[in-house]
Amino acid sequence: AHLMNLLWNRIERGVEPQAITHVVAFGGTLPLLGAPVFAVWLGKPLVIMIRGNELDAGLFDPRRRPILDDALRRAAAVCTVTTSHAEKIAALHEGVAPQVVANGIDFELWQATPADAVRAAAIRESAAGKRVLGLFGHLKNKKGVPFFVEQLVHSGLADRFHLLLCGEVESPVEGVAHTLVPVMDRYALIPYYLACDLVVVPSHYDGFPNVLIEA
């Protein structure tokens, strides 16, 4: 609450009202909480940009749900990244017609360099001849990583594979050889993608993650 009040102070004192055309909330609990209030105080239309996580976590969290519902009701426009999310929002909120704006990347910039290929070969060497399975991003439990690892171990084939986990892992990985790589810039991930035999997205539920496009 203190943070949001300080932010309003900065907006009120440091931004010319006529320079503002819209108030936009892009994901996250604080933007969804603050933007509807700021939009009313400024007398500007509210635009809500919903990522998959806002619905996955917000709809069934008793603390987040009122924030999400209030933001959607007040919005002049709502945008989502998938058709299924748009349909869910429209079914829950009569009169709300979300626009779908799919995720994307710049393919002209998303190009491997010779140095990336050399780095990828070095990463593969650390797998000691095993097939490399890559998992990328914020690897929360909803992404299915514990389930995937458990089933791989139970299959009796885990010794054939090396998991390359790039990002944050919510649960420890046991029973299969793996390398954990910390969060890094998107373009720094290119050699790690190139090092994989397969990229794995075992999510229990998900939107349209950039990992699919990047892979």
N, C-alpha and C positions, 0 to 999 in steps of 0.2 A: 504493500500500500504506500509506503514511504517513497519507494522508487518511482511509482507511477505518478505521485503528486509532484515530485521533483521534475519528472519529464514534462508534465503539463506546464510547470513554471517556465521551463526552457522554451516550450512551444509558444506560450502566451507572450513571453517577453522578447523572444529572439526571432520569430517568424512573422512576416507580414501576412495578415489574414487573406488579402487578395491574391497572394502568391499560391495559396492552397486551393486546389480544385477538388480533390478527393482525399479521404482517409482510407488507407489500405492496411489490412491486417494479413500478414503472410504467416500462417501457421503458428504453433506454439500457444501456450496458455496465456502468457502476458499480453501478446498482441490481441488475442480474442477478448481478453478482459478489458483492455484499455481503449482499443480503437472505437468501439461503439459509443463510449462516453465522450471521447474527444470529438467524434464526428458530430454529435448533438451539440456540444458546446461551441464548435466552430461553425455549425450550420452547413456542413458539407456532406455529400453522399458517402456512404460507407461501402467499401468493397472488401469482401472476405475471400481470401485464397486458402482453400482447404487442401492440405496434404493428406495422404492416407492415414498417417498416425493420429491426426486430430479426430478422425472418426473411430479408428480402431481402439484408441484409448479413451476418447472423450464420451462416446455414447454409453459406455457401461461403467463409467467412474462417477459415483454420486457427487464428487466434488467438482469435476470438470463439466458434467452434463449441463447444469444450468448456464454456465458460461458459454458453452457451445450453442445451446438453444437460443439464448438471448442475442448472440452475435448474428446467427442466421436469420432470426426474425427481423432484425433491424437493418439488414443489408439491402442496399439498392441493387447489388449484383453479387453473385456467388460463383466462384470458379473452382473446379476440381481437376484432378489429373486423370481420372478414369470415368468411363460411362457408368460403371457399377456404383461408384460413389455418388455420382449425380443422381442416379435413380433412388438410392437410399435416402438422400437428403430430401428429394422431391416428395417421396412417400411419407416422410415424417413431418414435413412442413408444407402445408397447403399454400399454394401461391408462390413458392420459391422454385425457380426454374434455373438450376445451375448450368453454367457454360463449361464445357470440357476443353481444357488446354493441356494437351499431353506433354509429358516430359520430353526433353530433347537435349542433344549435345551438338556442338559445332564439328562436323565431320572433317572440315578442312584443317582444324587444329588437332583433332584426335587422330594423329598419325604417328606411327612408330618410326623412330630414327635408327640408324645402324648401331648407335650406342645402346639403344633400348634392347636390340636383339642380342648384343654381347652380354648385357646385364641379365637378360632372361636366361641365357645359356648357363650363366654362373648360378642362378637361382635353381635351375633344374638339376645341376650337378649335386647340390646339397640334398636332393631327394634320393640319392643313391640308387638310381635306376627305377624307382617306383613311379607309377602314374600319379601325376599331380592334379589334385582336385582343389580348385580355388573357391573361397567364400569371401565376399567383399562387402564392406559397409559396417553399419552399426548392427552387430550380430546379436540382436535381442532374442529372447526365447521364442517370441512369435515368429521369428525367422526360421524356426525349425531346426536349429543347429544341434541342440542336445538330442532330439529325436533322430536326426540323420546319423550322428555319430554312434548312438546306441544301436541302431539297426545295422550300421556298417560293421560294428564289432560282433554283433550276433550272427552276421552272415558267414563269419569265418574267413572272410576275404580281406580283412583290414590290413594284413601285412603286405598287400599288393599296392597300397596307396599311401601317399603322403598328402596331408591336408595343408594348404597354404591359406591361413586365415589373416586377411588384411583388414584391420579396423579394430573396433572394440568388441570384446567377447563378454557376454553377460554371465555365462556359466563355464566352469573349467572343462577342458577337453581331455579325456582320458581314454586309454586303450588303443590309440592309433597314433602313428608318427605324425607330427605336425610342426609347423613353424608359425609363430604369431608375429605379425608385422604391425607396428603401431599405425595410428591414423596419419595420413600424409596427404599432400596436395594431389588432386585428381590426376594431373599429368604425370606425376611420379609413379602412379600405379601401372602405367602402360607395360613396363617390363614384367610386372607380376602377372598381368593378364596373359602376356605372351608365353610365360613359363608354364601355363596350365594346359593340361590335356582336356579338361572339362571345367567349366564354371558351374557351380552348384547353387541353386536358389530353392531351398527346400521349405519355403515359408508355409506355415499353416494358413495364413491369409495375408494378403499384401495388395498394394495398389499396382503401380507400374514403375518399379524401381529403375533408376538410371543404370544400375549394374547390368540389366538386360541389354540396354543399348550399347553400353561401353564394351561388353563382352563381344 
